[in-house]
């Protein structure tokens, strides 16, 4: 099966997981804050992040999906996080 022009033009992001290679993804997570006069203040100092990597063979969660990886991590936003 050939590739369509939408894939060749780069309009779609590459989402595949190549074997034996590391993949780095960047996600932007909006987080609530109080807008102060000089700087923004976070409402909470901790954030719990849950990551699940699924294999969905038929494109829908219909009972045939398999979970490959699952991790939950608590992040301290005052010390561990790098603000950009």
C-alpha beads as a LAMMPS data file, in Angstrom:
LAMMPS data file: protein, C-alpha beads

84 atoms
83 bonds

1 atom types
1 bond types

-500.0 500.0 xlo xhi
-500.0 500.0 ylo yhi
-500.0 500.0 zlo zhi

Masses

1 110.0

Atoms # bond

1 1 1 0.000 0.000 0.000
2 1 1 1.363 3.392 -0.968
3 1 1 1.705 6.447 1.199
4 1 1 -0.700 9.313 0.677
5 1 1 0.265 12.974 0.180
6 1 1 -0.806 13.805 3.753
7 1 1 1.977 11.548 5.075
8 1 1 4.610 12.715 2.599
9 1 1 4.045 16.406 3.275
10 1 1 4.717 16.133 7.013
11 1 1 1.275 17.321 8.078
12 1 1 0.900 14.344 10.405
13 1 1 3.215 13.852 13.359
14 1 1 5.256 10.657 13.487
15 1 1 3.749 8.517 16.257
16 1 1 5.299 5.119 15.613
17 1 1 7.625 3.376 18.064
18 1 1 10.664 2.081 16.114
19 1 1 12.251 -1.097 17.514
20 1 1 15.463 -0.770 19.549
21 1 1 15.414 3.042 19.478
22 1 1 14.629 5.583 22.173
23 1 1 11.758 7.944 21.462
24 1 1 11.473 11.322 23.179
25 1 1 8.044 12.923 23.255
26 1 1 7.163 16.382 24.546
27 1 1 3.775 17.065 26.115
28 1 1 2.398 20.359 27.335
29 1 1 0.130 20.009 30.351
30 1 1 -1.898 23.079 31.344
31 1 1 -1.769 23.581 35.086
32 1 1 -3.932 25.924 37.194
33 1 1 -2.307 28.987 38.766
34 1 1 -3.242 32.197 40.509
35 1 1 -2.285 35.226 38.497
36 1 1 -0.369 37.552 40.805
37 1 1 0.823 41.068 40.192
38 1 1 4.485 40.258 39.516
39 1 1 4.526 36.487 39.059
40 1 1 2.245 33.497 38.800
41 1 1 1.713 31.310 41.853
42 1 1 0.873 27.623 41.554
43 1 1 -2.244 26.397 43.313
44 1 1 -0.576 23.059 44.259
45 1 1 3.105 22.257 44.630
46 1 1 2.761 18.600 43.627
47 1 1 1.475 16.892 40.519
48 1 1 0.672 13.181 40.117
49 1 1 1.366 11.969 36.565
50 1 1 0.053 8.626 35.343
51 1 1 1.457 7.190 32.088
52 1 1 -0.059 4.173 30.313
53 1 1 1.253 2.727 27.045
54 1 1 -1.393 0.621 25.291
55 1 1 -1.398 -1.650 22.252
56 1 1 -4.812 -1.321 20.603
57 1 1 -4.858 -3.810 17.671
58 1 1 -8.197 -2.813 16.134
59 1 1 -8.084 0.917 16.907
60 1 1 -10.683 0.818 19.692
61 1 1 -10.765 -0.247 23.323
62 1 1 -13.041 -3.257 22.824
63 1 1 -11.448 -5.916 25.049
64 1 1 -8.463 -6.839 22.848
65 1 1 -6.147 -4.063 24.040
66 1 1 -2.960 -4.877 25.942
67 1 1 -1.140 -2.562 28.341
68 1 1 2.650 -2.573 27.839
69 1 1 3.771 -0.041 30.403
70 1 1 2.186 1.737 33.338
71 1 1 3.808 4.118 35.795
72 1 1 2.542 6.708 38.241
73 1 1 4.915 9.335 39.574
74 1 1 4.548 12.256 41.953
75 1 1 6.419 15.364 40.809
76 1 1 7.335 18.178 43.161
77 1 1 6.934 21.296 41.027
78 1 1 9.023 23.520 43.286
79 1 1 12.219 21.427 43.197
80 1 1 12.147 18.780 40.432
81 1 1 10.503 20.583 37.537
82 1 1 12.245 22.740 34.934
83 1 1 10.052 25.664 33.881
84 1 1 10.306 26.758 30.254

Bonds

1 1 1 2
2 1 2 3
3 1 3 4
4 1 4 5
5 1 5 6
6 1 6 7
7 1 7 8
8 1 8 9
9 1 9 10
10 1 10 11
11 1 11 12
12 1 12 13
13 1 13 14
14 1 14 15
15 1 15 16
16 1 16 17
17 1 17 18
18 1 18 19
19 1 19 20
20 1 20 21
21 1 21 22
22 1 22 23
23 1 23 24
24 1 24 25
25 1 25 26
26 1 26 27
27 1 27 28
28 1 28 29
29 1 29 30
30 1 30 31
31 1 31 32
32 1 32 33
33 1 33 34
34 1 34 35
35 1 35 36
36 1 36 37
37 1 37 38
38 1 38 39
39 1 39 40
40 1 40 41
41 1 41 42
42 1 42 43
43 1 43 44
44 1 44 45
45 1 45 46
46 1 46 47
47 1 47 48
48 1 48 49
49 1 49 50
50 1 50 51
51 1 51 52
52 1 52 53
53 1 53 54
54 1 54 55
55 1 55 56
56 1 56 57
57 1 57 58
58 1 58 59
59 1 59 60
60 1 60 61
61 1 61 62
62 1 62 63
63 1 63 64
64 1 64 65
65 1 65 66
66 1 66 67
67 1 67 68
68 1 68 69
69 1 69 70
70 1 70 71
71 1 71 72
72 1 72 73
73 1 73 74
74 1 74 75
75 1 75 76
76 1 76 77
77 1 77 78
78 1 78 79
79 1 79 80
80 1 80 81
81 1 81 82
82 1 82 83
83 1 83 84
